[in-house]
Amino acid sequence: MRSISTSLCTLEPLVAEHAHEMFRVLSDPAIYEFENEPPVSEEWLANRYRLLETRESRDGAERWLNWVVRLPAGELAGYVQATVLASGTSLVAYELNSRHWRQGIGGSAVTAVLEELRSSYATRTFVAVLKAANYRSMALLRALGFSPAPQLQAAEFGPDADERVMLMEVRTSEGAA
């Protein structure tokens, strides 16, 4: 796993040492308008990050790729993550502090991760599961080329009744997904 640079940010592989800065970033109550809640403590977050540093599930069936989003001035803005399944499908997620919304940072960071997943992990199918009410994330995913997954395919990812599964399939030069 490597660092990735874009014109708006640098994505650094997530490590436990990021917990101190990320605790502040993730303590923004606006992030949790639709789901989840802030980390309970910096120590809890550091322990979580230590687990993620292994970069794979205990059974080895999933690759866990997590990056923090660092801005040119040096501060952290959030994270982007991907779970690469044995099938080659990647589940993607992201979270930015609300101070950095609507500035192109999220789109730039997610686009860079999608390209990294395509080129380094041979991913051709990308999936995001989100609350249907989360209009900001829905708009970002649509702008990046995601669309609602067909019902049967969406069911594979076990969404809750209030969630939507968004999907993007990348065609190869031979025309197959």
C-alpha positions as CSV (number, residue, x, y, z in Angstrom):
1,M,0.0,0.0,0.0
2,R,1.4,3.4,-0.9
3,S,0.7,7.1,-0.5
4,I,-1.3,8.7,-3.3
5,S,-1.0,12.4,-4.3
6,T,-3.7,14.4,-6.0
7,S,-3.9,18.1,-6.7
8,L,-6.0,18.7,-3.6
9,C,-4.6,16.2,-1.1
10,T,-2.3,13.4,-0.3
11,L,-3.6,10.0,0.8
12,E,-1.3,8.4,3.4
13,P,-1.7,4.8,4.5
14,L,-3.5,4.9,7.8
15,V,-1.5,3.9,10.9
16,A,-2.2,4.1,14.7
17,E,-0.1,7.3,14.9
18,H,-2.9,9.1,13.0
19,A,-5.3,8.5,15.9
20,H,-4.5,11.8,17.7
21,E,-5.2,14.0,14.7
22,M,-8.1,11.9,13.4
23,F,-9.9,11.9,16.7
24,R,-10.3,15.7,16.3
25,V,-11.3,15.3,12.7
26,L,-13.9,12.6,13.5
27,S,-15.3,14.4,16.5
28,D,-17.3,16.7,14.2
29,P,-21.0,16.1,15.0
30,A,-22.0,17.1,11.5
31,I,-20.4,13.9,10.1
32,Y,-23.0,11.8,12.0
33,E,-26.2,13.4,10.7
34,F,-27.2,10.1,9.0
35,E,-25.3,7.3,10.7
36,N,-22.7,6.1,13.2
37,E,-21.2,8.1,16.0
38,P,-17.9,9.7,16.9
39,P,-15.1,7.5,18.3
40,V,-15.4,7.1,22.0
41,S,-11.8,8.0,22.7
42,E,-8.4,8.6,21.1
43,E,-7.2,5.3,22.7
44,W,-10.1,3.4,21.1
45,L,-9.4,4.9,17.8
46,A,-5.7,4.0,18.0
47,N,-6.6,0.4,18.8
48,R,-8.9,0.3,15.8
49,Y,-6.2,1.7,13.6
50,R,-3.7,-0.9,14.8
51,L,-6.2,-3.6,13.7
52,L,-6.5,-1.9,10.3
53,E,-2.8,-1.7,9.9
54,T,-2.8,-5.5,9.3
55,R,-4.3,-4.6,6.0
56,E,-6.3,-7.8,5.9
57,S,-9.1,-9.7,7.7
58,R,-8.0,-12.5,10.1
59,D,-9.0,-15.2,7.6
60,G,-7.2,-13.4,4.8
61,A,-10.3,-13.2,2.6
62,E,-10.4,-9.4,2.6
63,R,-7.8,-6.7,2.0
64,W,-8.3,-3.6,4.2
65,L,-7.0,-0.5,2.6
66,N,-7.3,2.7,4.6
67,W,-5.8,6.2,3.9
68,V,-6.0,9.4,5.7
69,V,-6.6,12.5,3.6
70,R,-3.9,15.1,4.3
71,L,-4.3,18.7,2.9
72,P,-1.4,20.7,1.4
73,A,-1.2,22.8,4.6
74,G,-0.6,19.6,6.6
75,E,-3.9,19.1,8.4
76,L,-5.9,15.9,8.1
77,A,-9.4,16.2,6.6
78,G,-10.7,12.7,6.9
79,Y,-10.2,9.2,5.4
80,V,-11.0,7.0,2.5
81,Q,-11.2,3.2,2.8
82,A,-11.7,0.2,0.7
83,T,-12.3,-3.4,1.4
84,V,-11.2,-5.6,-1.4
85,L,-13.1,-8.9,-1.5
86,A,-11.8,-12.2,-2.8
87,S,-14.2,-11.7,-5.8
88,G,-12.2,-8.6,-6.8
89,T,-15.1,-6.3,-5.8
90,S,-14.2,-3.3,-3.6
91,L,-16.4,-1.7,-1.0
92,V,-15.5,1.9,-0.7
93,A,-16.3,4.5,2.0
94,Y,-15.1,7.9,3.1
95,E,-15.6,10.5,5.7
96,L,-14.5,14.1,5.8
97,N,-14.7,16.7,8.5
98,S,-17.6,19.1,7.6
99,R,-15.2,22.0,7.2
100,H,-13.9,20.3,4.1
101,W,-17.2,19.5,2.4
102,R,-18.1,20.9,-1.1
103,Q,-14.5,21.8,-1.9
104,G,-13.7,18.9,-4.3
105,I,-11.5,17.2,-1.7
106,G,-13.8,14.1,-1.3
107,G,-14.2,13.6,-5.0
108,S,-10.5,14.0,-5.6
109,A,-9.6,11.5,-2.8
110,V,-12.2,8.9,-3.8
111,T,-11.3,9.1,-7.4
112,A,-7.6,8.6,-6.6
113,V,-8.5,5.5,-4.5
114,L,-10.7,4.1,-7.3
115,E,-7.8,4.4,-9.7
116,E,-5.4,2.8,-7.2
117,L,-7.9,-0.1,-6.8
118,R,-8.2,-0.5,-10.6
119,S,-4.5,-0.4,-11.3
120,S,-3.0,-2.1,-8.3
121,Y,-5.7,-4.5,-7.1
122,A,-7.5,-5.3,-10.4
123,T,-10.8,-4.1,-9.1
124,R,-13.5,-3.7,-11.7
125,T,-16.6,-3.5,-9.5
126,F,-17.0,-0.8,-6.8
127,V,-19.7,-0.7,-4.2
128,A,-20.8,1.9,-1.7
129,V,-23.5,1.2,0.9
130,L,-25.0,4.4,2.5
131,K,-28.1,5.8,4.1
132,A,-30.6,6.7,1.5
133,A,-31.1,10.1,3.2
134,N,-27.4,11.0,2.9
135,Y,-27.9,13.3,-0.1
136,R,-24.3,14.7,0.0
137,S,-22.7,11.2,-0.4
138,M,-25.3,10.2,-2.9
139,A,-24.5,13.2,-5.1
140,L,-20.7,12.6,-4.8
141,L,-21.1,8.9,-5.8
142,R,-23.3,9.8,-8.8
143,A,-20.8,12.4,-9.9
144,L,-18.1,9.8,-9.8
145,G,-20.1,7.4,-12.0
146,F,-21.9,5.2,-9.4
147,S,-25.5,4.3,-9.9
148,P,-28.1,2.4,-7.9
149,A,-27.4,-1.4,-7.9
150,P,-30.0,-3.7,-9.2
151,Q,-32.1,-5.1,-6.4
152,L,-30.7,-8.6,-6.6
153,Q,-27.1,-7.4,-6.7
154,A,-27.7,-5.0,-3.9
155,A,-29.1,-7.7,-1.7
156,E,-25.6,-9.4,-1.8
157,F,-24.3,-6.6,0.4
158,G,-27.0,-6.8,3.1
159,P,-28.2,-3.2,3.2
160,D,-30.6,-2.1,5.9
161,A,-34.1,-1.0,4.8
162,D,-33.0,2.7,5.0
163,E,-29.8,2.1,3.0
164,R,-28.9,2.2,-0.7
165,V,-26.3,0.2,-2.5
166,M,-24.5,2.2,-5.2
167,L,-22.4,0.4,-7.9
168,M,-19.8,1.3,-10.5
169,E,-18.5,-1.3,-12.9
170,V,-15.4,-0.5,-15.0
171,R,-15.2,-2.0,-18.4
172,T,-11.9,-3.4,-19.7
173,S,-10.6,-2.8,-23.1
174,E,-12.2,-6.1,-24.2
175,G,-15.6,-4.7,-23.1
176,A,-16.2,-7.0,-20.1
177,A,-16.7,-5.7,-16.6
